Amino acid sequence: MNDEQTFEIHIIENGPTHIKGKFSFKDSAGNLSAEHNELFFCRCGRSKNKPFCDGSHKNQWQTPE
């Protein structure tokens, strides 16, 4: 990561990890991504587009009544 990359990470309750700012990341094979401004990473494990969130968590985490 270079000195100009800055970002914020937010853990969304019952949802994905939201990363916003100027950043890049390495995948599991060690490949460096292009620079991004915003991404949502899956935390539930149900996404069909891992590591990115596709909204599948919406049926997993239910708010207690």
VMD Tcl script that draws the C-alpha trace (Angstrom):
set ca {
  {0.00 0.00 0.00}
  {1.37 3.42 -0.84}
  {1.39 6.47 1.46}
  {-1.54 8.11 -0.36}
  {-3.99 5.28 0.34}
  {-6.40 6.02 3.17}
  {-9.58 4.20 4.11}
  {-12.18 3.50 6.78}
  {-13.50 0.07 7.74}
  {-17.01 -0.32 9.13}
  {-18.50 -3.57 10.39}
  {-22.20 -3.39 9.56}
  {-24.36 -5.10 12.18}
  {-25.81 -8.29 10.67}
  {-24.15 -7.42 7.38}
  {-20.88 -7.08 5.48}
  {-17.65 -5.28 6.19}
  {-17.76 -1.93 4.40}
  {-14.46 -0.43 3.29}
  {-14.52 3.12 1.96}
  {-11.68 5.33 0.84}
  {-8.68 4.88 -1.42}
  {-7.23 1.36 -1.18}
  {-6.20 -1.85 -2.89}
  {-5.97 -5.40 -1.52}
  {-4.34 -8.75 -2.21}
  {-6.45 -11.82 -2.94}
  {-5.75 -15.28 -1.55}
  {-3.36 -15.96 -4.44}
  {-1.37 -12.82 -3.64}
  {-2.61 -10.81 -6.63}
  {-2.89 -7.08 -5.98}
  {-6.24 -5.58 -6.96}
  {-6.81 -2.35 -8.78}
  {-7.35 0.67 -6.58}
  {-10.86 0.89 -5.10}
  {-12.99 3.60 -3.51}
  {-15.59 1.37 -1.87}
  {-16.22 -2.35 -1.37}
  {-18.42 -4.59 0.75}
  {-16.85 -7.86 1.92}
  {-18.99 -10.86 2.90}
  {-18.99 -11.93 6.58}
  {-21.80 -14.52 6.48}
  {-20.15 -16.97 4.07}
  {-23.23 -17.24 1.83}
  {-22.20 -14.87 -0.97}
  {-21.94 -16.41 -4.41}
  {-19.42 -13.67 -5.29}
  {-16.87 -14.13 -2.46}
  {-15.09 -12.29 -1.05}
  {-17.64 -9.63 -1.99}
  {-21.09 -9.28 -0.46}
  {-24.06 -10.07 -2.70}
  {-26.77 -9.50 -0.08}
  {-27.22 -13.19 0.83}
  {-26.88 -12.32 4.53}
  {-30.31 -10.70 4.55}
  {-31.96 -14.09 5.13}
  {-29.33 -15.33 7.59}
  {-29.28 -12.82 10.43}
  {-32.71 -12.13 11.86}
  {-33.43 -9.49 14.49}
  {-34.96 -11.09 17.62}
  {-38.55 -10.03 18.24}
}
mol new
graphics top color blue
foreach p $ca { graphics top sphere $p radius 0.5 }
foreach p [lrange $ca 0 end-1] q [lrange $ca 1 end] { graphics top cylinder $p $q radius 0.2 }
display resetview
